Amino acid sequence: MRLKLTVLLLCLWSFAKAQYSFSGYIEPNEWQNSVYLSIVEDYRKISGVYSEQIIAKTTADSSGYFEFKGNMLDSDNRIYRIHVDKCSDATQDANHFNGHCSDSKEVIFIANNKDTLKLPFSFENQVFCDINSTNDKANAFVRVDSLKADMRFAYGEFRSEANRKLNNKKWFKTLQDFGKSLNEPLAELYIYSYLSDRTSDLHSYYVEDLKSNTYYENLKSRLLENYPEASYTKQYNNELASDTFMINSSVSDDKTDFNWIYLIVGLLLFSVIVNLIFISRFIKSKRHKKTELKDKLSKQEQVVLEHLLQEKSNKDIAEALFLSVSTIKTHTNNIYKKLNVQSRDEVNSLFNK
């Protein structure tokens, strides 16, 4: 009986310990005293203010101190955001519409249901913040933001196309390698969402990188291993499949266009060759027909025919061949009969057309 009570007490103690505590300070003279806790289930909406992500709201005391605590969070690591703004309760919905709130500050971190986390006094840019947490992954986004700041400086140093291309290659690899070194796929998603943003100048390089870099498939494996049921993993798989399909379709279209060009050129060449063969055969056929026609004539008649085709008169032919005009007329009549024509024009039509 005592053993059962001991086990029960241990279980209750473990359950009581399994709760989170996120605390910090705000500057009460600068911000509204309302502080919001959000869970980020869409890594494309990591930064911003989205009313559908808010899971808790608390009020800072007169010193600016606030705390979120309980045991309702997921037991696995997830992405969370705490933000403050200058929106009054009356205008909150309007200012939070579509993730836009110009007068707001946020801190993004990784946590789970067992974590105790203390945020910095100021809600300035995370690059300059340090999050004190029992979860060693909590500062992953802060560290990534610090590297992104270095990246933006490198791009801005020389605003040339050559500098941009060199920096694309360098910083894609730098950020991807840094993400892997953090040993936290959620931090890698933060990097991925930045590099693959369709509205960014980096997107075109991301598309090229995706064609040959195995990093993206390896990240998929790491997500499946660490977060098989998380929404992030499903979202990443869908996006990766969509982008890969888009690239393959584009490559396929390019190949199809390339083959059509060769096919058209091939058909044109084939047509030219066929026409040349046809013309050659036609010429040979005409020559053969002329030969057959001449073979119907005697040697003397063939000689007279050549003069007729030169459009010479009977008198000119007679003088050229040392024959009488009447003899030339006789040969000419015989030529007409054998060739089945009635005049010199028809003779010319048979041989000169």
Secondary structure by P-SEA (a helix, b strand, c coil): caaaaaaaaaaaaaaaacbbbbbbcccccccccbbbbbbbcccccccccccccccccccccccbbbbbbcccccccbbbbbbbccccccccccccccccccccccbbbbbbcccbbbbbcccccccccccccccccccaaaaaaaaaaaaaaaaaaccccaaaaaaaaaaaaaaaaaaaaaaccaaaaaaaaaaaacccccaaaaaaaaaaccaaaaaaaaaaaacccccaaaaaaaaaaaaaaaaaaaaaaaaaaaaaaaaaaaaaaaaaaaaaaaaaaaaaaaaaaaaaaaaaaccaaaaaaaaaaaacccaaaaaaaacccaaaaaaaaaaaaaaaccccaaaaaaaccc
